Amino acid sequence: MKRHLAPLAALLSSALLSSLSAEVTLPSIVGDDMVLQRDQELTIWGWADPGESISLSFRGHERHATTDEKGRWSLQLPPLEAGGPDDMLISGENEITLTDILVGDVWLASGQSNMTHMFNRWTEEYAAEIAQSENSEIRQFHVPTRTALTGPQDRYPGLEWKRANPENLLSFTVVGYAFAKTLYDEYQVPQGIIMSAVGGTLIEAWTSEEGFQEFPEQLAIIERNKDAEYVERVNAEAQADREANPGPQTEDAGLTGEVKWYDPAYEPLNWKTINVPGYWEHQGIRDLDGVVWYRKEIEIPDAMLGTDVTLKLGRIRNADDVYVNGQRVGGWGYEYPQRRYTIPADLLQPGKNLFVVRVANQWGNGGFIPDKPYQLEANGEIVDLKGAWSYKVGEVYRPNPYQYKQGINAQSQPSSLYNAMIAPFTSYGIRGILWYQGESNAGNPDAYAKYLPNLIDDWRRHFGSKQIDFYIAQLPKFMDVDYLPADSNWAKMREVQLQTARNTPGVGIGINIDLGEWNDIHPGKKWEVGERLALQAMTISYDQDLVASGPIFTSQKIEGDQIVLSFENVDGGLVSTNGEPLAHFAIAGPDKNFVWGEAKIVGDTVVVSSDEIPNPKYVRYAWADNPDFANLGNEKGMPAAPFRTDH
């Protein structure tokens, strides 16, 4: 971005200029390398002195405006064809030249942590994609976490557009980039991603105050939070309460002795055996919240000496500190990151090496999460770290019955994220929205059934068009597998997401039930999530005739002692995706006492029955937190959406 003082201004001293005028300024999203939305009227806006004349020149279009009494100005550009790069000149008392602007399709990628996951957390899984990512026609504008309780903000300075390349891609959303690249490869149209998402957040925080007009309880909270002194006082009182009542004090014996337990000079006495991976509560330690130390001497092959070695410790609940031969090589303070640490080339020695892991956990099961990689890697060699380790409890956290005063966590408050991370950009033209969220709202699917369609209406209103397409990433399977029919809030959330998509024009849904992991709320198959959302965009935004998802239930017909289910999106026929008999179909009579049914594909239908249910009325499919053995799909290999007929 090049800025030039106008001739008259150049003659004035900087002090006089400051007293007489303010430079034309722009929102951060209007900058070098931006991607503008094609085929729709666009708004370019900014600020200057009240009454200042502003001119804009772009692709032969000249536009002029005068700032209002608050110093804001806006100009409209006519619909533009895809292409570029082009430069834009904006002038008032000063001139700004924006360079390398593309015109294509722009997508807002929002939600919670599964949308925030960037390539820097998946460098190994997506090494090829990162290496091949050089493409100046795919760009991202990243909006870091920020909250505002007092109302919508009009600016978020200091941000910039970045082109896709191996360096920049590390800070790109995986889901958003996979979506954009799939579309770019298909249509060769420039793609822009506005990534504005925050892990662990509620849908309420992303909804504007205007969007809560039918939710008086949320409006009351928003109004209360506008009082900054009140919020500050509540948080100060909560902090003071914690400081005045610290609770029972304990110490970690592994850190308080003369020789620390991670020190090679420490002599372990009376350590017991435990298996890694696994939770200590499942291995003879009852309900322990505290610190457990693990240690093991590992024989290192010569091929791993004199080179950096990758240490993979899966995932750990919750916090860890990892030591090799007495030196700390890494650690995280919470559960979710993959534990991948680099052991420096000069740290390992021939023969046995001491590995010590300090694990702290304050609630639930503690330890090493199963079904993750636990190994050393270097020069094509792998050393397996699973198996028997030694352990000793270093600290036991004592229960604290004291009820602390609660502060106000801005990130969880209604409208707080909308105000800071969406509102500053609602004048910017976009083609559609990607939404990967719901995990934090899974405790109340009934409320989500109101909030989700409300959010779609709210954002379309603020972005100024009911034509903005909206694509939902349906929640994948997660948590332990139930081997008997059971109710499930996660299944209800998937139902809400599907019904919202089917009942709202311009809304699509990516069916992701098969992409989850039982032990990880952040499953690794994020590329597939983006691809499936792109298929939805191809049919809705690009009007391409294709089957964009797996089978979706449409109707049932009761025929004697069996129920016949019909579907759309069968794409050449229904199939078992794993070659086994159809599974995870539950059937019930009027009492809704579900049992597993026998399900068979008959043409484009599925027929379900059970000897236990002579008068069937309802069927459920893949209705569980983790319907791991659900296997209905279409010939394209895409999974059927979970459903129930008893709602």
HELIX and SHEET records of a PDB file:
HELIX    1   1 PRO A    7  LEU A   11  1                                   5    
HELIX    2   2 SER A   14  LEU A   20  1                                   7    
HELIX    3   3 SER A  113  THR A  116  1                                   4    
HELIX    4   4 PHE A  119  ARG A  121  5                                   3    
HELIX    5   5 ALA A  127  ALA A  131  1                                   5    
HELIX    6   6 ASN A  168  SER A  171  5                                   4    
HELIX    7   7 VAL A  174  TYR A  187  1                                  14    
HELIX    8   8 ILE A  203  TRP A  206  5                                   4    
HELIX    9   9 GLU A  210  PHE A  212  5                                   3    
HELIX   10  10 PRO A  216  ASN A  225  1                                  10    
HELIX   11  11 ALA A  228  ALA A  244  1                                  17    
HELIX   12  12 ALA A  253  THR A  256  1                                   4    
HELIX   13  13 TRP A  280  HIS A  282  5                                   3    
HELIX   14  14 ASP A  302  MET A  304  5                                   3    
HELIX   15  15 ALA A  410  SER A  412  5                                   3    
HELIX   16  16 SER A  416  LEU A  417  1                                   2    
HELIX   17  17 TYR A  418  ILE A  422  3                                   5    
HELIX   18  18 ALA A  423  PHE A  425  5                                   3    
HELIX   19  19 GLU A  439  ASN A  441  5                                   3    
HELIX   20  20 PRO A  445  HIS A  462  1                                  18    
HELIX   21  21 ASN A  489  ASN A  503  1                                  15    
HELIX   22  22 ILE A  513  LEU A  515  5                                   3    
HELIX   23  23 LYS A  526  ILE A  540  1                                  15    
SHEET    1   A 3 LYS A   2  LEU A   5  0                                        
SHEET    2   A 3 ASN A  94  GLY A 111 -1                                        
SHEET    3   A 3 VAL A  35  GLN A  37  1                                        
SHEET    1   B 5 LYS A   2  LEU A   5  0                                        
SHEET    2   B 5 ASN A  94  GLY A 111 -1                                        
SHEET    3   B 5 GLY A  83  SER A  91 -1                                        
SHEET    4   B 5 SER A  53  PHE A  58 -1                                        
SHEET    5   B 5 HIS A  61  THR A  66 -1                                        
SHEET    1   C 5 LYS A   2  LEU A   5  0                                        
SHEET    2   C 5 ASN A  94  GLY A 111 -1                                        
SHEET    3   C 5 GLN A 191  ALA A 197  1                                        
SHEET    4   C 5 ASN A 135  HIS A 142  1                                        
SHEET    5   C 5 TRP A 161  ALA A 164 -1                                        
SHEET    1   D 5 LYS A   2  LEU A   5  0                                        
SHEET    2   D 5 ASN A  94  GLY A 111 -1                                        
SHEET    3   D 5 GLY A 432  TYR A 436  1                                        
SHEET    4   D 5 ASP A 469  ALA A 473  1                                        
SHEET    5   D 5 VAL A 507  GLY A 510  1                                        
SHEET    1   E 2 LEU A  42  TRP A  47  0                                        
SHEET    2   E 2 ARG A  72  LEU A  77 -1                                        
SHEET    1   F 6 LYS A 272  VAL A 276  0                                        
SHEET    2   F 6 GLY A 387  VAL A 396 -1                                        
SHEET    3   F 6 GLY A 290  ILE A 300 -1                                        
SHEET    4   F 6 GLY A 351  ASN A 361 -1                                        
SHEET    5   F 6 ALA A 319  VAL A 324 -1                                        
SHEET    6   F 6 GLN A 327  GLY A 330 -1                                        
SHEET    1   G 3 GLY A 278  TYR A 279  0                                        
SHEET    2   G 3 GLY A 367  PHE A 368 -1                                        
SHEET    3   G 3 ILE A 316  ARG A 317 -1                                        
SHEET    1   H 4 ARG A 340  ILE A 343  0                                        
SHEET    2   H 4 VAL A 309  LEU A 313 -1                                        
SHEET    3   H 4 TYR A 374  ALA A 378 -1                                        
SHEET    4   H 4 GLU A 381  ASP A 384 -1                                        
SHEET    1   I 4 ILE A 552  GLU A 559  0                                        
SHEET    2   I 4 GLN A 562  GLU A 568 -1                                        
SHEET    3   I 4 THR A 605  SER A 609 -1                                        
SHEET    4   I 4 GLU A 598  VAL A 602 -1                                        
SHEET    1   J 2 LEU A 574  SER A 576  0                                        
SHEET    2   J 2 LEU A 632  ASN A 634 -1                                        
SHEET    1   K 4 VAL A 595  TRP A 596  0                                        
SHEET    2   K 4 PHE A 585  ALA A 588 -1                                        
SHEET    3   K 4 TYR A 618  TYR A 621 -1                                        
SHEET    4   K 4 PHE A 643  ARG A 644 -1                                        
END                                                                             
